């Protein structure tokens, strides 16, 4: 599967947003750096493509977090199951 740079940026942004350990943590610092050039819309609450979801889940697995489950809509957009 092909991952473009925005899939990677988006996955890292949402991962840092969901799992940072507070204002002085490394993930919060990463979130702020990414936020300089990636600004999701106000209605976004997670990865928006299948590729970004796969990268996000790989980050969760790598750091020992429970996997977040997404389903793909016919439009190609990812939606958190249960929302």
TORDRENKOL-510203 format. One record per atom (N, C-alpha, C): chain; atom name; x, y, z; residue number from 1; residue in one letter. Coordinates in steps of 0.05 Angstrom, whole numbers, plus 5000, padded with zeros to 4 digits. Each point is the difference from the previous one (the first is absolute). Last residue first. Layout:
N
{chain A&atom CA&X X&Y Y&Z Z&n NUM&res a}
...
***
This chain:
83
{chain A&atom N&X 4618&Y 5121&Z 5333&n 83&res x}
{chain A&atom CA&X 4995&Y 5030&Z 5001&n 83&res x}
{chain A&atom C&X 4981&Y 5008&Z 4978&n 83&res x}
{chain A&atom N&X 5035&Y 4910&Z 5016&n 82&res x}
{chain A&atom CA&X 4986&Y 5008&Z 5024&n 82&res x}
{chain A&atom C&X 4995&Y 5029&Z 5002&n 82&res x}
{chain A&atom N&X 5081&Y 4968&Z 4942&n 81&res x}
{chain A&atom CA&X 4977&Y 4983&Z 5005&n 81&res x}
{chain A&atom C&X 4987&Y 5008&Z 5027&n 81&res x}
{chain A&atom N&X 5054&Y 5067&Z 4934&n 80&res x}
{chain A&atom CA&X 5004&Y 4985&Z 5025&n 80&res x}
{chain A&atom C&X 4975&Y 4983&Z 5005&n 80&res x}
{chain A&atom N&X 5030&Y 5031&Z 4901&n 79&res x}
{chain A&atom CA&X 4983&Y 5009&Z 5022&n 79&res x}
{chain A&atom C&X 5005&Y 4981&Z 5024&n 79&res x}
{chain A&atom N&X 5044&Y 5035&Z 4895&n 78&res x}
{chain A&atom CA&X 5000&Y 4982&Z 5024&n 78&res x}
{chain A&atom C&X 4982&Y 5011&Z 5021&n 78&res x}
{chain A&atom N&X 4995&Y 5012&Z 4888&n 77&res x}
{chain A&atom CA&X 5007&Y 5013&Z 5025&n 77&res x}
{chain A&atom C&X 4998&Y 4979&Z 5023&n 77&res x}
{chain A&atom N&X 4974&Y 4986&Z 4907&n 76&res x}
{chain A&atom CA&X 5029&Y 4997&Z 5004&n 76&res x}
{chain A&atom C&X 5010&Y 5012&Z 5026&n 76&res x}
{chain A&atom N&X 4908&Y 4991&Z 4963&n 75&res x}
{chain A&atom CA&X 5013&Y 5024&Z 4990&n 75&res x}
{chain A&atom C&X 5031&Y 4998&Z 5003&n 75&res x}
{chain A&atom N&X 4939&Y 4934&Z 5036&n 74&res x}
{chain A&atom CA&X 5002&Y 4998&Z 4971&n 74&res x}
{chain A&atom C&X 5014&Y 5024&Z 4987&n 74&res x}
{chain A&atom N&X 5029&Y 4975&Z 5099&n 73&res x}
{chain A&atom CA&X 4974&Y 5007&Z 4988&n 73&res x}
{chain A&atom C&X 5003&Y 4998&Z 4969&n 73&res x}
{chain A&atom N&X 5055&Y 4949&Z 5083&n 72&res x}
{chain A&atom CA&X 5002&Y 5017&Z 4977&n 72&res x}
{chain A&atom C&X 4972&Y 5004&Z 4988&n 72&res x}
{chain A&atom N&X 5035&Y 4980&Z 5105&n 71&res x}
{chain A&atom CA&X 4988&Y 4988&Z 4977&n 71&res x}
{chain A&atom C&X 5002&Y 5021&Z 4977&n 71&res x}
{chain A&atom N&X 5058&Y 4978&Z 5098&n 70&res x}
{chain A&atom CA&X 4987&Y 5018&Z 4981&n 70&res x}
{chain A&atom C&X 4986&Y 4984&Z 4979&n 70&res x}
{chain A&atom N&X 5048&Y 4989&Z 5106&n 69&res x}
{chain A&atom CA&X 4987&Y 4988&Z 4976&n 69&res x}
{chain A&atom C&X 4986&Y 5021&Z 4984&n 69&res x}
{chain A&atom N&X 5089&Y 4993&Z 5072&n 68&res x}
{chain A&atom CA&X 4975&Y 5014&Z 4995&n 68&res x}
{chain A&atom C&X 4988&Y 4990&Z 4973&n 68&res x}
{chain A&atom N&X 5070&Y 4950&Z 5074&n 67&res x}
{chain A&atom CA&X 4995&Y 5009&Z 4973&n 67&res x}
{chain A&atom C&X 4972&Y 5014&Z 4998&n 67&res x}
{chain A&atom N&X 5065&Y 4997&Z 5089&n 66&res x}
{chain A&atom CA&X 4979&Y 4984&Z 4987&n 66&res x}
{chain A&atom C&X 4993&Y 5013&Z 4973&n 66&res x}
{chain A&atom N&X 5100&Y 5013&Z 5038&n 65&res x}
{chain A&atom CA&X 4972&Y 5009&Z 5005&n 65&res x}
{chain A&atom C&X 4980&Y 4982&Z 4986&n 65&res x}
{chain A&atom N&X 5103&Y 5000&Z 5000&n 64&res x}
{chain A&atom CA&X 4985&Y 4984&Z 5019&n 64&res x}
{chain A&atom C&X 4972&Y 5009&Z 5007&n 64&res x}
{chain A&atom N&X 5070&Y 5032&Z 4934&n 63&res x}
{chain A&atom CA&X 5003&Y 5011&Z 5027&n 63&res x}
{chain A&atom C&X 4982&Y 4986&Z 5021&n 63&res x}
{chain A&atom N&X 5001&Y 4974&Z 4907&n 62&res x}
{chain A&atom CA&X 5029&Y 5003&Z 5006&n 62&res x}
{chain A&atom C&X 5003&Y 5009&Z 5029&n 62&res x}
{chain A&atom N&X 4913&Y 4995&Z 4963&n 61&res x}
{chain A&atom CA&X 5011&Y 4974&Z 5005&n 61&res x}
{chain A&atom C&X 5029&Y 5002&Z 5010&n 61&res x}
{chain A&atom N&X 4957&Y 5079&Z 4972&n 60&res x}
{chain A&atom CA&X 4988&Y 4989&Z 5025&n 60&res x}
{chain A&atom C&X 5012&Y 4974&Z 5008&n 60&res x}
{chain A&atom N&X 5025&Y 5036&Z 4917&n 59&res x}
{chain A&atom CA&X 5012&Y 5015&Z 5022&n 59&res x}
{chain A&atom C&X 4989&Y 4991&Z 5027&n 59&res x}
{chain A&atom N&X 4962&Y 4963&Z 4923&n 58&res x}
{chain A&atom CA&X 5028&Y 4990&Z 5003&n 58&res x}
{chain A&atom C&X 5014&Y 5015&Z 5023&n 58&res x}
{chain A&atom N&X 4914&Y 5030&Z 4975&n 57&res x}
{chain A&atom CA&X 4999&Y 4974&Z 5014&n 57&res x}
{chain A&atom C&X 5027&Y 4988&Z 5004&n 57&res x}
{chain A&atom N&X 4996&Y 5078&Z 4948&n 56&res x}
{chain A&atom CA&X 4991&Y 5006&Z 5028&n 56&res x}
{chain A&atom C&X 5000&Y 4975&Z 5016&n 56&res x}
{chain A&atom N&X 5014&Y 4990&Z 4909&n 55&res x}
{chain A&atom CA&X 5023&Y 5011&Z 5012&n 55&res x}
{chain A&atom C&X 4995&Y 5006&Z 5030&n 55&res x}
{chain A&atom N&X 4927&Y 4973&Z 4948&n 54&res x}
{chain A&atom CA&X 5019&Y 4978&Z 5003&n 54&res x}
{chain A&atom C&X 5026&Y 5009&Z 5014&n 54&res x}
{chain A&atom N&X 4935&Y 5065&Z 4978&n 53&res x}
{chain A&atom CA&X 4990&Y 4982&Z 5022&n 53&res x}
{chain A&atom C&X 5020&Y 4977&Z 5004&n 53&res x}
{chain A&atom N&X 5015&Y 5057&Z 4928&n 52&res x}
{chain A&atom CA&X 5006&Y 5014&Z 5025&n 52&res x}
{chain A&atom C&X 4991&Y 4983&Z 5024&n 52&res x}
{chain A&atom N&X 4978&Y 4968&Z 4914&n 51&res x}
{chain A&atom CA&X 5029&Y 4999&Z 5004&n 51&res x}
{chain A&atom C&X 5008&Y 5013&Z 5027&n 51&res x}
{chain A&atom N&X 4910&Y 5005&Z 4971&n 50&res x}
{chain A&atom CA&X 5007&Y 4973&Z 5008&n 50&res x}
{chain A&atom C&X 5030&Y 4998&Z 5007&n 50&res x}
{chain A&atom N&X 4956&Y 5095&Z 5013&n 49&res x}
{chain A&atom CA&X 5003&Y 4982&Z 4978&n 49&res x}
{chain A&atom C&X 5008&Y 4972&Z 5011&n 49&res x}
{chain A&atom N&X 4986&Y 5078&Z 5056&n 48&res x}
{chain A&atom CA&X 4978&Y 5002&Z 4981&n 48&res x}
{chain A&atom C&X 5003&Y 4981&Z 4976&n 48&res x}
{chain A&atom N&X 5028&Y 5013&Z 5114&n 47&res x}
{chain A&atom CA&X 5010&Y 4996&Z 4973&n 47&res x}
{chain A&atom C&X 4976&Y 4998&Z 4980&n 47&res x}
{chain A&atom N&X 4972&Y 5052&Z 5086&n 46&res x}
{chain A&atom CA&X 5018&Y 4977&Z 4996&n 46&res x}
{chain A&atom C&X 5008&Y 4998&Z 4971&n 46&res x}
{chain A&atom N&X 4938&Y 5064&Z 5032&n 45&res x}
{chain A&atom CA&X 5007&Y 4990&Z 5026&n 45&res x}
{chain A&atom C&X 5018&Y 4976&Z 4998&n 45&res x}
{chain A&atom N&X 4951&Y 5094&Z 4944&n 44&res x}
{chain A&atom CA&X 5017&Y 4976&Z 4999&n 44&res x}
{chain A&atom C&X 5006&Y 4990&Z 5029&n 44&res x}
{chain A&atom N&X 4953&Y 5083&Z 4975&n 43&res x}
{chain A&atom CA&X 4983&Y 4976&Z 5003&n 43&res x}
{chain A&atom C&X 5016&Y 4974&Z 5000&n 43&res x}
{chain A&atom N&X 5040&Y 5087&Z 4985&n 42&res x}
{chain A&atom CA&X 4989&Y 5000&Z 5027&n 42&res x}
{chain A&atom C&X 4983&Y 4975&Z 5005&n 42&res x}
{chain A&atom N&X 5081&Y 4995&Z 4929&n 41&res x}
{chain A&atom CA&X 4976&Y 5016&Z 5004&n 41&res x}
{chain A&atom C&X 4988&Y 4996&Z 5027&n 41&res x}
{chain A&atom N&X 5106&Y 4988&Z 4986&n 40&res x}
{chain A&atom CA&X 4975&Y 4987&Z 4992&n 40&res x}
{chain A&atom C&X 4976&Y 5018&Z 5005&n 40&res x}
{chain A&atom N&X 5106&Y 5019&Z 4984&n 39&res x}
{chain A&atom CA&X 4978&Y 5010&Z 5016&n 39&res x}
{chain A&atom C&X 4974&Y 4987&Z 4990&n 39&res x}
{chain A&atom N&X 5115&Y 5000&Z 4990&n 38&res x}
{chain A&atom CA&X 4976&Y 4983&Z 4996&n 38&res x}
{chain A&atom C&X 4978&Y 5010&Z 5019&n 38&res x}
{chain A&atom N&X 5085&Y 5042&Z 4999&n 37&res x}
{chain A&atom CA&X 4994&Y 4998&Z 4972&n 37&res x}
{chain A&atom C&X 4977&Y 4981&Z 4994&n 37&res x}
{chain A&atom N&X 5031&Y 5023&Z 5089&n 36&res x}
{chain A&atom CA&X 5009&Y 5024&Z 4985&n 36&res x}
{chain A&atom C&X 4992&Y 4999&Z 4971&n 36&res x}
{chain A&atom N&X 4987&Y 4928&Z 5064&n 35&res x}
{chain A&atom CA&X 4978&Y 5019&Z 4998&n 35&res x}
{chain A&atom C&X 5008&Y 5026&Z 4987&n 35&res x}
{chain A&atom N&X 5063&Y 4931&Z 5021&n 34&res x}
{chain A&atom CA&X 4984&Y 4992&Z 4977&n 34&res x}
{chain A&atom C&X 4978&Y 5021&Z 4996&n 34&res x}
{chain A&atom N&X 5053&Y 5012&Z 5075&n 33&res x}
{chain A&atom CA&X 5016&Y 5004&Z 4976&n 33&res x}
{chain A&atom C&X 4984&Y 4993&Z 4975&n 33&res x}
{chain A&atom N&X 4960&Y 4985&Z 5084&n 32&res x}
{chain A&atom CA&X 5003&Y 5029&Z 4995&n 32&res x}
{chain A&atom C&X 5016&Y 5005&Z 4974&n 32&res x}
{chain A&atom N&X 4991&Y 4911&Z 5031&n 31&res x}
{chain A&atom CA&X 4974&Y 5010&Z 4991&n 31&res x}
{chain A&atom C&X 5002&Y 5030&Z 4993&n 31&res x}
{chain A&atom N&X 5075&Y 4959&Z 5039&n 30&res x}
{chain A&atom CA&X 4997&Y 4992&Z 4972&n 30&res x}
{chain A&atom C&X 4973&Y 5010&Z 4989&n 30&res x}
{chain A&atom N&X 5016&Y 5015&Z 5091&n 29&res x}
{chain A&atom CA&X 5019&Y 5016&Z 4984&n 29&res x}
{chain A&atom C&X 4997&Y 4993&Z 4970&n 29&res x}
{chain A&atom N&X 4953&Y 4947&Z 5060&n 28&res x}
{chain A&atom CA&X 4988&Y 5027&Z 4998&n 28&res x}
{chain A&atom C&X 5017&Y 5019&Z 4984&n 28&res x}
{chain A&atom N&X 5034&Y 4914&Z 5018&n 27&res x}
{chain A&atom CA&X 4978&Y 4999&Z 4980&n 27&res x}
{chain A&atom C&X 4986&Y 5027&Z 4998&n 27&res x}
{chain A&atom N&X 5069&Y 4990&Z 5065&n 26&res x}
{chain A&atom CA&X 5011&Y 5000&Z 4973&n 26&res x}
{chain A&atom C&X 4977&Y 4999&Z 4979&n 26&res x}
{chain A&atom N&X 4978&Y 5045&Z 5096&n 25&res x}
{chain A&atom CA&X 5008&Y 4974&Z 4989&n 25&res x}
{chain A&atom C&X 5011&Y 5003&Z 4972&n 25&res x}
{chain A&atom N&X 4961&Y 5068&Z 5062&n 24&res x}
{chain A&atom CA&X 5029&Y 4998&Z 5000&n 24&res x}
{chain A&atom C&X 5009&Y 4973&Z 4989&n 24&res x}
{chain A&atom N&X 4906&Y 5025&Z 5010&n 23&res x}
{chain A&atom CA&X 5013&Y 5022&Z 4986&n 23&res x}
{chain A&atom C&X 5030&Y 4996&Z 4997&n 23&res x}
{chain A&atom N&X 4941&Y 4911&Z 5011&n 22&res x}
{chain A&atom CA&X 4999&Y 5027&Z 5012&n 22&res x}
{chain A&atom C&X 5018&Y 5019&Z 4986&n 22&res x}
{chain A&atom N&X 4993&Y 4909&Z 4972&n 21&res x}
{chain A&atom CA&X 5000&Y 4998&Z 5030&n 21&res x}
{chain A&atom C&X 5000&Y 5027&Z 5013&n 21&res x}
{chain A&atom N&X 4961&Y 4956&Z 4900&n 20&res x}
{chain A&atom CA&X 5021&Y 5015&Z 5013&n 20&res x}
{chain A&atom C&X 4996&Y 5000&Z 5030&n 20&res x}
{chain A&atom N&X 4944&Y 4957&Z 4928&n 19&res x}
{chain A&atom CA&X 5016&Y 4985&Z 5020&n 19&res x}
{chain A&atom C&X 5022&Y 5017&Z 5014&n 19&res x}
{chain A&atom N&X 4933&Y 5029&Z 4929&n 18&res x}
{chain A&atom CA&X 4986&Y 4981&Z 5017&n 18&res x}
{chain A&atom C&X 5016&Y 4990&Z 5023&n 18&res x}
{chain A&atom N&X 5038&Y 5060&Z 4935&n 17&res x}
{chain A&atom CA&X 4977&Y 5013&Z 5012&n 17&res x}
{chain A&atom C&X 4986&Y 4982&Z 5020&n 17&res x}
{chain A&atom N&X 5069&Y 4965&Z 4947&n 16&res x}
{chain A&atom CA&X 5011&Y 5018&Z 5020&n 16&res x}
{chain A&atom C&X 4978&Y 5014&Z 5015&n 16&res x}
{chain A&atom N&X 4974&Y 4947&Z 4928&n 15&res x}
{chain A&atom CA&X 5012&Y 4983&Z 5021&n 15&res x}
{chain A&atom C&X 5010&Y 5017&Z 5022&n 15&res x}
{chain A&atom N&X 4969&Y 5043&Z 4923&n 14&res x}
{chain A&atom CA&X 4978&Y 4990&Z 5017&n 14&res x}
{chain A&atom C&X 5010&Y 4982&Z 5022&n 14&res x}
{chain A&atom N&X 5065&Y 5035&Z 4940&n 13&res x}
{chain A&atom CA&X 4986&Y 5022&Z 5013&n 13&res x}
{chain A&atom C&X 4978&Y 4989&Z 5019&n 13&res x}
{chain A&atom N&X 5046&Y 4939&Z 4943&n 12&res x}
{chain A&atom CA&X 5016&Y 5009&Z 5023&n 12&res x}
{chain A&atom C&X 4987&Y 5023&Z 5015&n 12&res x}
{chain A&atom N&X 4957&Y 4970&Z 4922&n 11&res x}
{chain A&atom CA&X 5000&Y 4978&Z 5020&n 11&res x}
{chain A&atom C&X 5017&Y 5009&Z 5025&n 11&res x}
{chain A&atom N&X 4999&Y 5058&Z 4925&n 10&res x}
{chain A&atom CA&X 4974&Y 4999&Z 5013&n 10&res x}
{chain A&atom C&X 5000&Y 4979&Z 5022&n 10&res x}
{chain A&atom N&X 5077&Y 5006&Z 4947&n 9&res x}
{chain A&atom CA&X 4997&Y 5024&Z 5017&n 9&res x}
{chain A&atom C&X 4974&Y 4999&Z 5015&n 9&res x}
{chain A&atom N&X 5014&Y 4932&Z 4936&n 8&res x}
{chain A&atom CA&X 5019&Y 4997&Z 5023&n 8&res x}
{chain A&atom C&X 4997&Y 5024&Z 5019&n 8&res x}
{chain A&atom N&X 4951&Y 5003&Z 4920&n 7&res x}
{chain A&atom CA&X 4990&Y 4978&Z 5016&n 7&res x}
{chain A&atom C&X 5017&Y 4997&Z 5026&n 7&res x}
{chain A&atom N&X 5030&Y 5060&Z 4936&n 6&res x}
{chain A&atom CA&X 4978&Y 5011&Z 5016&n 6&res x}
{chain A&atom C&X 4986&Y 4979&Z 5016&n 6&res x}
{chain A&atom N&X 5072&Y 4978&Z 4938&n 5&res x}
{chain A&atom CA&X 5009&Y 5014&Z 5024&n 5&res x}
{chain A&atom C&X 4978&Y 5011&Z 5018&n 5&res x}
{chain A&atom N&X 4979&Y 4912&Z 4943&n 4&res x}
{chain A&atom CA&X 5012&Y 5026&Z 4993&n 4&res x}
{chain A&atom C&X 5007&Y 5015&Z 5026&n 4&res x}
{chain A&atom N&X 4989&Y 4892&Z 4973&n 3&res x}
{chain A&atom CA&X 4995&Y 5021&Z 5020&n 3&res x}
{chain A&atom C&X 5013&Y 5026&Z 4991&n 3&res x}
{chain A&atom N&X 4967&Y 4898&Z 4955&n 2&res x}
{chain A&atom CA&X 5015&Y 5025&Z 4997&n 2&res x}
{chain A&atom C&X 4991&Y 5019&Z 5022&n 2&res x}
{chain A&atom N&X 5001&Y 4888&Z 4996&n 1&res x}
{chain A&atom CA&X 4983&Y 5023&Z 5000&n 1&res x}
{chain A&atom C&X 5018&Y 5025&Z 5000&n 1&res x}
***
